[in-house]
Amino acid sequence: MTGATLKRDLRTGRSLWADSPGLGVPVRPLETAVSVDVAIVGAGISGAFMAHELSRDHSVAVLDRRPPLMGSTVASTALLQWEIDLPLTALADRIGQAKARRAYLRSRSAIDDLKRIVADDRIRCGLKDKATLYLAGDEYGHRALAAEADARAAIGLDSAYIGPADLRERFGVDRTGAVLSHGSASGDPARLAAGLLRRAADRGAKVYSPVEVLEAVSDPDGVTLLTDAHHPVRAGTVIFCCGYEFPKAVPTPGAKVISTWAMASTPRQRCPAWLRDTLVWEASDPYLYFRMGGDGRLIVGGEDEPSPTAHADKAKLKRKCATITAKLKRLLPDIEFEIDYSWAGAFGESATGLPSIGPVPDMDHAWAVMGFGGNGITYSVIASQIVSAAIRGGSDPDADLYRP
């Protein structure tokens, strides 16, 4: 591999986060029928934020066919950005300027809300404030990024355009331009989800695993979930938080599941000092993205392709890591690192870069949150706010942005 060496005991196909400390979540088998206010299907990051919020004033059951955290959550590279996959200027062309601005401002506030939750509940997940460097690429060049920086700044987002000379001087990167923004973060997604689920459990929420929901039947008073444990779960409301595994009964117009690849170096790699405080991604398709972990690991991902199953190809994992490494080496020629982990996963995206958060059509008392794109953790915060507001009899002012 150009610019990288392989550890002899390389953990191929295993996510870095699966080996994180502190992932214990109290779980139990489903041994009897259960009746709760809210049932959440999925014990990943979106289900964890939902359980954390709703357990404040509702009885909650979380069900997952896997152990908690072991779906798309551990496949994340945990760039906790408020920037959306589609730039503000491009999103405005798709959904109108007013809605695009609301979407970006809501994403920005969600990062602040996430930081507050982590601080208030003392969740130890390595959360750290980060800037983001969005590099010109084959999708959006320097002129588009200059316009993007102006559009963001006009609505109060902390973003500025950097020309090629400044980019080389400050970051050692040879590109035609970039947007530098502030207010994002990074962290350990598995420890974050585990901490949220533990806080929910402290308030009485119960996590059942392994339990697979086979069918959901709604009636005027609620929903009955039929499970492979042969015990039903009765709930006033059910929320499907299935990550990138779209429930069969839920329409997903414009959404698709693709495959993505990632890798992590050994700890304490020598990298440019600025990289410790900056997330990097590029305006290309597919795009490269990378960051440093708190222990000095370089975490890199990209090379997405439009297949829902390609991530399961073990031979392809090695080829993708070689391609990702070569791209990173071209961008930062002096960087050298030893690969420790490499993994792949399913990844959902939508036509606008916005998720689907809304009631399930033709099923009373049921919600689905999905299609989170590259902002899975950020959108999980927003989903928990929108759905909880509705369940409590209120409404969220931005709910219309995310309706399927």
FIGU-270397 format. One record per residue (C-alpha): residue number from 1; chain; x, y negated, z. Coordinates in steps of 0.25 Angstrom, whole numbers, always signed. Each point is the difference from the previous one (the first is absolute). Example, Ala and Ser with C-alpha at 12.3 -4.5 7.8 and 13.67 -1.06 7.14 Angstrom:
BEGIN
<site num="1" chaine="A" xx="+49" yy="+18" zz="+31"/>
<site num="2" chaine="A" xx="+6" yy="-14" zz="-2"/>
END
This chain:
BEGIN
<site num="1" chaine="A" xx="+0" yy="+0" zz="+0"/>
<site num="2" chaine="A" xx="+6" yy="-14" zz="-4"/>
<site num="3" chaine="A" xx="+2" yy="-8" zz="+12"/>
<site num="4" chaine="A" xx="-4" yy="+10" zz="+11"/>
<site num="5" chaine="A" xx="+4" yy="+13" zz="+6"/>
<site num="6" chaine="A" xx="-8" yy="+12" zz="+5"/>
<site num="7" chaine="A" xx="+1" yy="+5" zz="+14"/>
<site num="8" chaine="A" xx="+2" yy="+15" zz="+0"/>
<site num="9" chaine="A" xx="-12" yy="+2" zz="+8"/>
<site num="10" chaine="A" xx="-9" yy="-10" zz="-8"/>
<site num="11" chaine="A" xx="-14" yy="+1" zz="+5"/>
<site num="12" chaine="A" xx="-6" yy="+1" zz="-13"/>
<site num="13" chaine="A" xx="-15" yy="-1" zz="-1"/>
<site num="14" chaine="A" xx="-1" yy="-5" zz="+15"/>
<site num="15" chaine="A" xx="-4" yy="-14" zz="+3"/>
<site num="16" chaine="A" xx="+9" yy="-8" zz="+10"/>
<site num="17" chaine="A" xx="-12" yy="-3" zz="+8"/>
<site num="18" chaine="A" xx="-4" yy="+14" zz="+3"/>
<site num="19" chaine="A" xx="+12" yy="+1" zz="+9"/>
<site num="20" chaine="A" xx="-3" yy="-13" zz="+8"/>
<site num="21" chaine="A" xx="+0" yy="+1" zz="+15"/>
<site num="22" chaine="A" xx="-13" yy="-3" zz="+7"/>
<site num="23" chaine="A" xx="-10" yy="+6" zz="-10"/>
<site num="24" chaine="A" xx="-8" yy="+7" zz="+11"/>
<site num="25" chaine="A" xx="-15" yy="-2" zz="-1"/>
<site num="26" chaine="A" xx="-10" yy="+8" zz="+9"/>
<site num="27" chaine="A" xx="-8" yy="+9" zz="-10"/>
<site num="28" chaine="A" xx="-10" yy="+12" zz="+3"/>
<site num="29" chaine="A" xx="-7" yy="+10" zz="-8"/>
<site num="30" chaine="A" xx="-15" yy="-2" zz="-3"/>
<site num="31" chaine="A" xx="-6" yy="+11" zz="+9"/>
<site num="32" chaine="A" xx="-14" yy="-5" zz="+1"/>
<site num="33" chaine="A" xx="-10" yy="-10" zz="-7"/>
<site num="34" chaine="A" xx="+4" yy="-14" zz="+3"/>
<site num="35" chaine="A" xx="-9" yy="-13" zz="+0"/>
<site num="36" chaine="A" xx="+7" yy="-14" zz="-1"/>
<site num="37" chaine="A" xx="-3" yy="-14" zz="-5"/>
<site num="38" chaine="A" xx="+11" yy="+1" zz="-10"/>
<site num="39" chaine="A" xx="+7" yy="+11" zz="-7"/>
<site num="40" chaine="A" xx="+12" yy="-3" zz="-8"/>
<site num="41" chaine="A" xx="+5" yy="+10" zz="-11"/>
<site num="42" chaine="A" xx="+15" yy="-2" zz="+0"/>
<site num="43" chaine="A" xx="+11" yy="-2" zz="+10"/>
<site num="44" chaine="A" xx="+10" yy="-8" zz="-8"/>
<site num="45" chaine="A" xx="+3" yy="-14" zz="+1"/>
<site num="46" chaine="A" xx="-14" yy="-5" zz="-5"/>
<site num="47" chaine="A" xx="-7" yy="+9" zz="+10"/>
<site num="48" chaine="A" xx="+9" yy="-4" zz="+11"/>
<site num="49" chaine="A" xx="-3" yy="-15" zz="-2"/>
<site num="50" chaine="A" xx="-15" yy="+4" zz="-1"/>
<site num="51" chaine="A" xx="+0" yy="+8" zz="+13"/>
<site num="52" chaine="A" xx="+8" yy="-10" zz="+7"/>
<site num="53" chaine="A" xx="-10" yy="-11" zz="-3"/>
<site num="54" chaine="A" xx="-13" yy="+7" zz="+2"/>
<site num="55" chaine="A" xx="+4" yy="+8" zz="+12"/>
<site num="56" chaine="A" xx="-1" yy="-13" zz="+8"/>
<site num="57" chaine="A" xx="-15" yy="+1" zz="+0"/>
<site num="58" chaine="A" xx="-4" yy="+13" zz="-7"/>
<site num="59" chaine="A" xx="+2" yy="+15" zz="+3"/>
<site num="60" chaine="A" xx="+9" yy="+4" zz="-11"/>
<site num="61" chaine="A" xx="+4" yy="+14" zz="-6"/>
<site num="62" chaine="A" xx="+12" yy="+1" zz="-10"/>
<site num="63" chaine="A" xx="+0" yy="+12" zz="-9"/>
<site num="64" chaine="A" xx="+12" yy="+5" zz="-9"/>
<site num="65" chaine="A" xx="+3" yy="+13" zz="-7"/>
<site num="66" chaine="A" xx="+15" yy="-3" zz="+2"/>
<site num="67" chaine="A" xx="+7" yy="-4" zz="+13"/>
<site num="68" chaine="A" xx="-1" yy="-15" zz="+2"/>
<site num="69" chaine="A" xx="+9" yy="-9" zz="-8"/>
<site num="70" chaine="A" xx="+4" yy="+11" zz="-10"/>
<site num="71" chaine="A" xx="-7" yy="-5" zz="-12"/>
<site num="72" chaine="A" xx="+4" yy="-12" zz="-8"/>
<site num="73" chaine="A" xx="+4" yy="-8" zz="+12"/>
<site num="74" chaine="A" xx="+13" yy="+8" zz="+1"/>
<site num="75" chaine="A" xx="+3" yy="-3" zz="-15"/>
<site num="76" chaine="A" xx="+0" yy="-15" zz="+2"/>
<site num="77" chaine="A" xx="+12" yy="-8" zz="+0"/>
<site num="78" chaine="A" xx="-7" yy="-10" zz="+9"/>
<site num="79" chaine="A" xx="+3" yy="-13" zz="-7"/>
<site num="80" chaine="A" xx="-11" yy="-8" zz="+8"/>
<site num="81" chaine="A" xx="-3" yy="-11" zz="-10"/>
<site num="82" chaine="A" xx="-11" yy="-10" zz="-2"/>
<site num="83" chaine="A" xx="+4" yy="-1" zz="-15"/>
<site num="84" chaine="A" xx="-9" yy="+8" zz="-8"/>
<site num="85" chaine="A" xx="+4" yy="+9" zz="-12"/>
<site num="86" chaine="A" xx="-6" yy="-9" zz="-10"/>
<site num="87" chaine="A" xx="+5" yy="-14" zz="+1"/>
<site num="88" chaine="A" xx="-9" yy="-12" zz="+5"/>
<site num="89" chaine="A" xx="+0" yy="-6" zz="-14"/>
<site num="90" chaine="A" xx="-3" yy="+14" zz="-7"/>
<site num="91" chaine="A" xx="-11" yy="+3" zz="+11"/>
<site num="92" chaine="A" xx="-6" yy="-13" zz="-3"/>
<site num="93" chaine="A" xx="-2" yy="+4" zz="-15"/>
<site num="94" chaine="A" xx="-7" yy="+13" zz="+5"/>
<site num="95" chaine="A" xx="-9" yy="-5" zz="+11"/>
<site num="96" chaine="A" xx="+0" yy="-15" zz="-1"/>
<site num="97" chaine="A" xx="+9" yy="-10" zz="+7"/>
<site num="98" chaine="A" xx="-9" yy="-2" zz="+13"/>
<site num="99" chaine="A" xx="-1" yy="+15" zz="+3"/>
<site num="100" chaine="A" xx="+15" yy="+2" zz="-3"/>
<site num="101" chaine="A" xx="+4" yy="-11" zz="+9"/>
<site num="102" chaine="A" xx="-9" yy="+6" zz="+11"/>
<site num="103" chaine="A" xx="+6" yy="+14" zz="-2"/>
<site num="104" chaine="A" xx="+14" yy="-5" zz="+1"/>
<site num="105" chaine="A" xx="-3" yy="-8" zz="+13"/>
<site num="106" chaine="A" xx="-8" yy="+12" zz="+6"/>
<site num="107" chaine="A" xx="+12" yy="+9" zz="-3"/>
<site num="108" chaine="A" xx="+9" yy="-11" zz="+7"/>
<site num="109" chaine="A" xx="-8" yy="-1" zz="+12"/>
<site num="110" chaine="A" xx="-1" yy="+15" zz="+1"/>
<site num="111" chaine="A" xx="+15" yy="+1" zz="+2"/>
<site num="112" chaine="A" xx="-1" yy="-10" zz="+12"/>
<site num="113" chaine="A" xx="-11" yy="+9" zz="+5"/>
<site num="114" chaine="A" xx="+8" yy="+12" zz="-1"/>
<site num="115" chaine="A" xx="+12" yy="-6" zz="+7"/>
<site num="116" chaine="A" xx="-10" yy="-5" zz="+11"/>
<site num="117" chaine="A" xx="-6" yy="+14" zz="+2"/>
<site num="118" chaine="A" xx="+14" yy="+6" zz="+1"/>
<site num="119" chaine="A" xx="+4" yy="-10" zz="+11"/>
<site num="120" chaine="A" xx="-12" yy="+0" zz="+8"/>
<site num="121" chaine="A" xx="-1" yy="+15" zz="+1"/>
<site num="122" chaine="A" xx="+15" yy="+2" zz="+1"/>
<site num="123" chaine="A" xx="+1" yy="+10" zz="-11"/>
<site num="124" chaine="A" xx="+15" yy="+3" zz="-3"/>
<site num="125" chaine="A" xx="+1" yy="+2" zz="-15"/>
<site num="126" chaine="A" xx="+13" yy="-8" zz="-3"/>
<site num="127" chaine="A" xx="-9" yy="-12" zz="-6"/>
<site num="128" chaine="A" xx="+9" yy="-11" zz="-5"/>
<site num="129" chaine="A" xx="-3" yy="-13" zz="-7"/>
<site num="130" chaine="A" xx="+5" yy="+0" zz="-14"/>
<site num="131" chaine="A" xx="+1" yy="-10" zz="-12"/>
<site num="132" chaine="A" xx="-3" yy="+6" zz="-14"/>
<site num="133" chaine="A" xx="+8" yy="-2" zz="-13"/>
<site num="134" chaine="A" xx="-8" yy="+2" zz="-12"/>
<site num="135" chaine="A" xx="+9" yy="+2" zz="-12"/>
<site num="136" chaine="A" xx="-3" yy="-4" zz="-14"/>
<site num="137" chaine="A" xx="-2" yy="+13" zz="-9"/>
<site num="138" chaine="A" xx="-6" yy="+6" zz="-12"/>
<site num="139" chaine="A" xx="-15" yy="-3" zz="+4"/>
<site num="140" chaine="A" xx="+2" yy="-15" zz="+5"/>
<site num="141" chaine="A" xx="+12" yy="-8" zz="-4"/>
<site num="142" chaine="A" xx="+6" yy="-13" zz="+6"/>
<site num="143" chaine="A" xx="-10" yy="-9" zz="-5"/>
<site num="144" chaine="A" xx="-12" yy="+8" zz="+5"/>
<site num="145" chaine="A" xx="+7" yy="+1" zz="+14"/>
<site num="146" chaine="A" xx="+2" yy="-15" zz="+0"/>
<site num="147" chaine="A" xx="-15" yy="-2" zz="-2"/>
<site num="148" chaine="A" xx="-3" yy="+11" zz="+10"/>
<site num="149" chaine="A" xx="+9" yy="-7" zz="+11"/>
<site num="150" chaine="A" xx="-8" yy="-13" zz="-3"/>
<site num="151" chaine="A" xx="-13" yy="+6" zz="+1"/>
<site num="152" chaine="A" xx="+3" yy="+7" zz="+13"/>
<site num="153" chaine="A" xx="+6" yy="-13" zz="+6"/>
<site num="154" chaine="A" xx="-13" yy="-8" zz="-5"/>
<site num="155" chaine="A" xx="-8" yy="+9" zz="+10"/>
<site num="156" chaine="A" xx="+10" yy="-1" zz="+11"/>
<site num="157" chaine="A" xx="+7" yy="+13" zz="-1"/>
<site num="158" chaine="A" xx="+15" yy="-1" zz="+3"/>
<site num="159" chaine="A" xx="+6" yy="+3" zz="-14"/>
<site num="160" chaine="A" xx="+11" yy="-7" zz="-8"/>
<site num="161" chaine="A" xx="+6" yy="+3" zz="-14"/>
<site num="162" chaine="A" xx="+15" yy="+3" zz="-1"/>
<site num="163" chaine="A" xx="+7" yy="-2" zz="-13"/>
<site num="164" chaine="A" xx="+11" yy="+9" zz="-5"/>
<site num="165" chaine="A" xx="+12" yy="-8" zz="+5"/>
<site num="166" chaine="A" xx="-6" yy="-1" zz="+14"/>
<site num="167" chaine="A" xx="-4" yy="+15" zz="+0"/>
<site num="168" chaine="A" xx="+14" yy="+4" zz="-4"/>
<site num="169" chaine="A" xx="+6" yy="-9" zz="+11"/>
<site num="170" chaine="A" xx="-9" yy="+4" zz="+11"/>
<site num="171" chaine="A" xx="-3" yy="+14" zz="-2"/>
<site num="172" chaine="A" xx="+10" yy="+5" zz="-10"/>
<site num="173" chaine="A" xx="-11" yy="+4" zz="-10"/>
<site num="174" chaine="A" xx="+1" yy="-2" zz="-15"/>
<site num="175" chaine="A" xx="-15" yy="-3" zz="-4"/>
<site num="176" chaine="A" xx="-6" yy="-12" zz="-8"/>
<site num="177" chaine="A" xx="-8" yy="-4" zz="+13"/>
<site num="178" chaine="A" xx="-7" yy="+4" zz="+12"/>
<site num="179" chaine="A" xx="-11" yy="-4" zz="+10"/>
<site num="180" chaine="A" xx="+5" yy="+0" zz="+15"/>
<site num="181" chaine="A" xx="-12" yy="+1" zz="+10"/>
<site num="182" chaine="A" xx="-1" yy="+1" zz="+15"/>
<site num="183" chaine="A" xx="-9" yy="+6" zz="+10"/>
<site num="184" chaine="A" xx="+0" yy="+15" zz="-4"/>
<site num="185" chaine="A" xx="+6" yy="+11" zz="+9"/>
<site num="186" chaine="A" xx="+5" yy="+15" zz="+0"/>
<site num="187" chaine="A" xx="-1" yy="+11" zz="+10"/>
<site num="188" chaine="A" xx="-2" yy="+15" zz="+2"/>
<site num="189" chaine="A" xx="-14" yy="+4" zz="-5"/>
<site num="190" chaine="A" xx="-1" yy="+13" zz="+7"/>
<site num="191" chaine="A" xx="+3" yy="-6" zz="+13"/>
<site num="192" chaine="A" xx="-9" yy="-12" zz="-2"/>
<site num="193" chaine="A" xx="-12" yy="+10" zz="-4"/>
<site num="194" chaine="A" xx="+4" yy="+9" zz="+12"/>
<site num="195" chaine="A" xx="+0" yy="-12" zz="+10"/>
<site num="196" chaine="A" xx="-14" yy="-5" zz="-5"/>
<site num="197" chaine="A" xx="-6" yy="+14" zz="+1"/>
<site num="198" chaine="A" xx="+5" yy="+1" zz="+14"/>
<site num="199" chaine="A" xx="-6" yy="-13" zz="+4"/>
<site num="200" chaine="A" xx="-13" yy="+4" zz="-6"/>
<site num="201" chaine="A" xx="+1" yy="+13" zz="+8"/>
<site num="202" chaine="A" xx="+2" yy="-8" zz="+13"/>
<site num="203" chaine="A" xx="-13" yy="-6" zz="-3"/>
<site num="204" chaine="A" xx="-7" yy="+13" zz="-2"/>
<site num="205" chaine="A" xx="+2" yy="+3" zz="-15"/>
<site num="206" chaine="A" xx="+2" yy="+15" zz="-3"/>
<site num="207" chaine="A" xx="+9" yy="+5" zz="-11"/>
<site num="208" chaine="A" xx="-4" yy="+14" zz="-6"/>
<site num="209" chaine="A" xx="+10" yy="+7" zz="-8"/>
<site num="210" chaine="A" xx="+0" yy="+9" zz="-8"/>
<site num="211" chaine="A" xx="-14" yy="-2" zz="-5"/>
<site num="212" chaine="A" xx="-5" yy="-2" zz="-14"/>
<site num="213" chaine="A" xx="-13" yy="-7" zz="-3"/>
<site num="214" chaine="A" xx="-7" yy="+9" zz="-11"/>
<site num="215" chaine="A" xx="-13" yy="-8" zz="-1"/>
<site num="216" chaine="A" xx="-6" yy="-13" zz="+4"/>
<site num="217" chaine="A" xx="-15" yy="-1" zz="+1"/>
<site num="218" chaine="A" xx="-6" yy="-14" zz="+4"/>
<site num="219" chaine="A" xx="-14" yy="-3" zz="+5"/>
<site num="220" chaine="A" xx="-7" yy="-12" zz="+5"/>
<site num="221" chaine="A" xx="+6" yy="+1" zz="+14"/>
<site num="222" chaine="A" xx="+15" yy="+4" zz="-4"/>
<site num="223" chaine="A" xx="+9" yy="+10" zz="-6"/>
<site num="224" chaine="A" xx="+3" yy="+15" zz="+2"/>
<site num="225" chaine="A" xx="+13" yy="+5" zz="-3"/>
<site num="226" chaine="A" xx="+1" yy="+15" zz="-3"/>
<site num="227" chaine="A" xx="+14" yy="+5" zz="+3"/>
<site num="228" chaine="A" xx="+8" yy="+13" zz="-3"/>
<site num="229" chaine="A" xx="+1" yy="+2" zz="+16"/>
<site num="230" chaine="A" xx="-15" yy="+3" zz="-2"/>
<site num="231" chaine="A" xx="-4" yy="-11" zz="+10"/>
<site num="232" chaine="A" xx="-7" yy="-12" zz="-5"/>
<site num="233" chaine="A" xx="+4" yy="-15" zz="+4"/>
<site num="234" chaine="A" xx="-12" yy="-9" zz="+1"/>
<site num="235" chaine="A" xx="+3" yy="-15" zz="-1"/>
<site num="236" chaine="A" xx="-7" yy="-13" zz="-2"/>
<site num="237" chaine="A" xx="+10" yy="-4" zz="-10"/>
<site num="238" chaine="A" xx="+11" yy="+7" zz="-8"/>
<site num="239" chaine="A" xx="+12" yy="-6" zz="-6"/>
<site num="240" chaine="A" xx="+8" yy="+7" zz="-10"/>
<site num="241" chaine="A" xx="+15" yy="-5" zz="+2"/>
<site num="242" chaine="A" xx="+6" yy="+11" zz="-9"/>
<site num="243" chaine="A" xx="+12" yy="-8" zz="-6"/>
<site num="244" chaine="A" xx="+2" yy="+3" zz="-14"/>
<site num="245" chaine="A" xx="-9" yy="+13" zz="+0"/>
<site num="246" chaine="A" xx="-13" yy="-6" zz="-5"/>
<site num="247" chaine="A" xx="-12" yy="+7" zz="+6"/>
<site num="248" chaine="A" xx="-8" yy="+7" zz="-11"/>
<site num="249" chaine="A" xx="-13" yy="-7" zz="+2"/>
<site num="250" chaine="A" xx="+6" yy="-14" zz="+0"/>
<site num="251" chaine="A" xx="+1" yy="-7" zz="-14"/>
<site num="252" chaine="A" xx="+13" yy="-7" zz="-2"/>
<site num="253" chaine="A" xx="-1" yy="-8" zz="-12"/>
<site num="254" chaine="A" xx="+14" yy="-6" zz="-5"/>
<site num="255" chaine="A" xx="+7" yy="+8" zz="+10"/>
<site num="256" chaine="A" xx="+10" yy="+11" zz="-2"/>
<site num="257" chaine="A" xx="+10" yy="+9" zz="+7"/>
<site num="258" chaine="A" xx="+15" yy="+0" zz="-5"/>
<site num="259" chaine="A" xx="+13" yy="+5" zz="+6"/>
<site num="260" chaine="A" xx="+11" yy="-7" zz="+6"/>
<site num="261" chaine="A" xx="+14" yy="+3" zz="+5"/>
<site num="262" chaine="A" xx="+9" yy="-5" zz="+12"/>
<site num="263" chaine="A" xx="+13" yy="+3" zz="+7"/>
<site num="264" chaine="A" xx="+7" yy="-4" zz="+12"/>
<site num="265" chaine="A" xx="+15" yy="-1" zz="+3"/>
<site num="266" chaine="A" xx="+8" yy="+4" zz="+12"/>
<site num="267" chaine="A" xx="+0" yy="-10" zz="+12"/>
<site num="268" chaine="A" xx="+9" yy="-12" zz="+1"/>
<site num="269" chaine="A" xx="+3" yy="-2" zz="-15"/>
<site num="270" chaine="A" xx="+8" yy="-12" zz="-4"/>
<site num="271" chaine="A" xx="-9" yy="-10" zz="-7"/>
<site num="272" chaine="A" xx="-1" yy="-15" zz="-3"/>
<site num="273" chaine="A" xx="-3" yy="-7" zz="+13"/>
<site num="274" chaine="A" xx="-13" yy="-7" zz="-7"/>
<site num="275" chaine="A" xx="-6" yy="+14" zz="-3"/>
<site num="276" chaine="A" xx="-2" yy="+3" zz="+15"/>
<site num="277" chaine="A" xx="-11" yy="-11" zz="+0"/>
<site num="278" chaine="A" xx="-5" yy="+1" zz="-14"/>
<site num="279" chaine="A" xx="-10" yy="+9" zz="-7"/>
<site num="280" chaine="A" xx="+4" yy="+1" zz="-15"/>
<site num="281" chaine="A" xx="-10" yy="+4" zz="-12"/>
<site num="282" chaine="A" xx="+0" yy="-3" zz="-14"/>
<site num="283" chaine="A" xx="-10" yy="-5" zz="-10"/>
<site num="284" chaine="A" xx="+2" yy="+12" zz="-9"/>
<site num="285" chaine="A" xx="-8" yy="+13" zz="-4"/>
<site num="286" chaine="A" xx="+4" yy="+9" zz="+7"/>
<site num="287" chaine="A" xx="+6" yy="-9" zz="+10"/>
<site num="288" chaine="A" xx="+11" yy="+2" zz="+10"/>
<site num="289" chaine="A" xx="-1" yy="-3" zz="+14"/>
<site num="290" chaine="A" xx="+9" yy="+1" zz="+12"/>
<site num="291" chaine="A" xx="+3" yy="-5" zz="+14"/>
<site num="292" chaine="A" xx="+9" yy="+3" zz="+12"/>
<site num="293" chaine="A" xx="-5" yy="+8" zz="+12"/>
<site num="294" chaine="A" xx="+3" yy="-4" zz="+15"/>
<site num="295" chaine="A" xx="+10" yy="+11" zz="+1"/>
<site num="296" chaine="A" xx="+8" yy="-5" zz="-13"/>
<site num="297" chaine="A" xx="-7" yy="+10" zz="-9"/>
<site num="298" chaine="A" xx="-2" yy="-5" zz="-15"/>
<site num="299" chaine="A" xx="-14" yy="+4" zz="-4"/>
<site num="300" chaine="A" xx="-3" yy="+0" zz="-15"/>
<site num="301" chaine="A" xx="-12" yy="+3" zz="-8"/>
<site num="302" chaine="A" xx="-6" yy="-1" zz="-14"/>
<site num="303" chaine="A" xx="-1" yy="+7" zz="-13"/>
<site num="304" chaine="A" xx="-15" yy="+2" zz="+1"/>
<site num="305" chaine="A" xx="-7" yy="+8" zz="-11"/>
<site num="306" chaine="A" xx="-15" yy="+2" zz="-4"/>
<site num="307" chaine="A" xx="-2" yy="+14" zz="+5"/>
<site num="308" chaine="A" xx="-7" yy="+4" zz="+13"/>
<site num="309" chaine="A" xx="+8" yy="+13" zz="+1"/>
<site num="310" chaine="A" xx="+15" yy="-3" zz="-5"/>
<site num="311" chaine="A" xx="+4" yy="-3" zz="+14"/>
<site num="312" chaine="A" xx="-1" yy="+15" zz="+3"/>
<site num="313" chaine="A" xx="+11" yy="+3" zz="-10"/>
<site num="314" chaine="A" xx="+13" yy="+3" zz="+8"/>
<site num="315" chaine="A" xx="+9" yy="-1" zz="-12"/>
<site num="316" chaine="A" xx="-6" yy="-13" zz="-4"/>
<site num="317" chaine="A" xx="+3" yy="-6" zz="+14"/>
<site num="318" chaine="A" xx="+15" yy="+2" zz="-2"/>
<site num="319" chaine="A" xx="-1" yy="-7" zz="-14"/>
<site num="320" chaine="A" xx="-8" yy="-12" zz="+5"/>
<site num="321" chaine="A" xx="+10" yy="-2" zz="+12"/>
<site num="322" chaine="A" xx="+11" yy="-1" zz="-11"/>
<site num="323" chaine="A" xx="-7" yy="-10" zz="-8"/>
<site num="324" chaine="A" xx="-4" yy="-8" zz="+12"/>
<site num="325" chaine="A" xx="+15" yy="+0" zz="+5"/>
<site num="326" chaine="A" xx="+5" yy="-4" zz="-14"/>
<site num="327" chaine="A" xx="-10" yy="-12" zz="+0"/>
<site num="328" chaine="A" xx="+4" yy="-4" zz="+14"/>
<site num="329" chaine="A" xx="+15" yy="+1" zz="-4"/>
<site num="330" chaine="A" xx="-3" yy="-9" zz="-12"/>
<site num="331" chaine="A" xx="-6" yy="-11" zz="+9"/>
<site num="332" chaine="A" xx="+10" yy="+1" zz="+11"/>
<site num="333" chaine="A" xx="+13" yy="+5" zz="-6"/>
<site num="334" chaine="A" xx="+8" yy="+0" zz="+12"/>
<site num="335" chaine="A" xx="-10" yy="+9" zz="+9"/>
<site num="336" chaine="A" xx="+4" yy="+14" zz="+4"/>
<site num="337" chaine="A" xx="-8" yy="+9" zz="+8"/>
<site num="338" chaine="A" xx="-3" yy="+15" zz="+4"/>
<site num="339" chaine="A" xx="-14" yy="+5" zz="-2"/>
<site num="340" chaine="A" xx="-6" yy="+7" zz="+12"/>
<site num="341" chaine="A" xx="-14" yy="+2" zz="-3"/>
<site num="342" chaine="A" xx="-8" yy="+0" zz="-13"/>
<site num="343" chaine="A" xx="-15" yy="+2" zz="-2"/>
<site num="344" chaine="A" xx="-12" yy="-3" zz="-9"/>
<site num="345" chaine="A" xx="-15" yy="-2" zz="+2"/>
<site num="346" chaine="A" xx="-13" yy="-4" zz="-6"/>
<site num="347" chaine="A" xx="-3" yy="-15" zz="-2"/>
<site num="348" chaine="A" xx="-13" yy="-6" zz="-3"/>
<site num="349" chaine="A" xx="-1" yy="-13" zz="-9"/>
<site num="350" chaine="A" xx="-12" yy="-8" zz="-5"/>
<site num="351" chaine="A" xx="-1" yy="-10" zz="-12"/>
<site num="352" chaine="A" xx="+1" yy="-12" zz="+9"/>
<site num="353" chaine="A" xx="+9" yy="+5" zz="+11"/>
<site num="354" chaine="A" xx="-11" yy="-2" zz="+10"/>
<site num="355" chaine="A" xx="-6" yy="+12" zz="+7"/>
<site num="356" chaine="A" xx="-14" yy="+6" zz="+1"/>
<site num="357" chaine="A" xx="-6" yy="-3" zz="+13"/>
<site num="358" chaine="A" xx="-15" yy="+2" zz="+1"/>
<site num="359" chaine="A" xx="-13" yy="+8" zz="+2"/>
<site num="360" chaine="A" xx="+0" yy="+14" zz="-7"/>
<site num="361" chaine="A" xx="-11" yy="-1" zz="-11"/>
<site num="362" chaine="A" xx="-12" yy="+8" zz="+2"/>
<site num="363" chaine="A" xx="+4" yy="+4" zz="+14"/>
<site num="364" chaine="A" xx="-5" yy="-7" zz="+12"/>
<site num="365" chaine="A" xx="+9" yy="-3" zz="+12"/>
<site num="366" chaine="A" xx="+13" yy="+3" zz="-8"/>
<site num="367" chaine="A" xx="+12" yy="-8" zz="-4"/>
<site num="368" chaine="A" xx="+12" yy="+3" zz="-8"/>
<site num="369" chaine="A" xx="+13" yy="-7" zz="+0"/>
<site num="370" chaine="A" xx="+10" yy="+3" zz="-11"/>
<site num="371" chaine="A" xx="+9" yy="-4" zz="-11"/>
<site num="372" chaine="A" xx="+10" yy="-8" zz="+8"/>
<site num="373" chaine="A" xx="+11" yy="-1" zz="-10"/>
<site num="374" chaine="A" xx="+13" yy="-5" zz="+5"/>
<site num="375" chaine="A" xx="-6" yy="-7" zz="+12"/>
<site num="376" chaine="A" xx="-6" yy="+12" zz="+7"/>
<site num="377" chaine="A" xx="+3" yy="-5" zz="+14"/>
<site num="378" chaine="A" xx="-4" yy="-14" zz="-2"/>
<site num="379" chaine="A" xx="-13" yy="+4" zz="-6"/>
<site num="380" chaine="A" xx="-2" yy="+10" zz="+11"/>
<site num="381" chaine="A" xx="-1" yy="-12" zz="+10"/>
<site num="382" chaine="A" xx="-10" yy="-7" zz="-9"/>
<site num="383" chaine="A" xx="-8" yy="+13" zz="-2"/>
<site num="384" chaine="A" xx="-1" yy="+1" zz="+15"/>
<site num="385" chaine="A" xx="-5" yy="-14" zz="+1"/>
<site num="386" chaine="A" xx="-10" yy="+0" zz="-11"/>
<site num="387" chaine="A" xx="-6" yy="+14" zz="+4"/>
<site num="388" chaine="A" xx="-1" yy="-3" zz="+15"/>
<site num="389" chaine="A" xx="-7" yy="-13" zz="-2"/>
<site num="390" chaine="A" xx="-11" yy="+7" zz="-8"/>
<site num="391" chaine="A" xx="-1" yy="+11" zz="+10"/>
<site num="392" chaine="A" xx="-2" yy="-11" zz="+11"/>
<site num="393" chaine="A" xx="-11" yy="-6" zz="-8"/>
<site num="394" chaine="A" xx="+8" yy="-12" zz="-5"/>
<site num="395" chaine="A" xx="+7" yy="-3" zz="-13"/>
<site num="396" chaine="A" xx="+14" yy="-3" zz="-5"/>
<site num="397" chaine="A" xx="+2" yy="-12" zz="-9"/>
<site num="398" chaine="A" xx="+9" yy="+7" zz="-9"/>
<site num="399" chaine="A" xx="-8" yy="+13" zz="-1"/>
<site num="400" chaine="A" xx="-4" yy="-3" zz="-14"/>
<site num="401" chaine="A" xx="+14" yy="+0" zz="-5"/>
<site num="402" chaine="A" xx="+2" yy="+15" zz="+2"/>
<site num="403" chaine="A" xx="-14" yy="+5" zz="-3"/>
<site num="404" chaine="A" xx="+2" yy="+12" zz="-10"/>
END
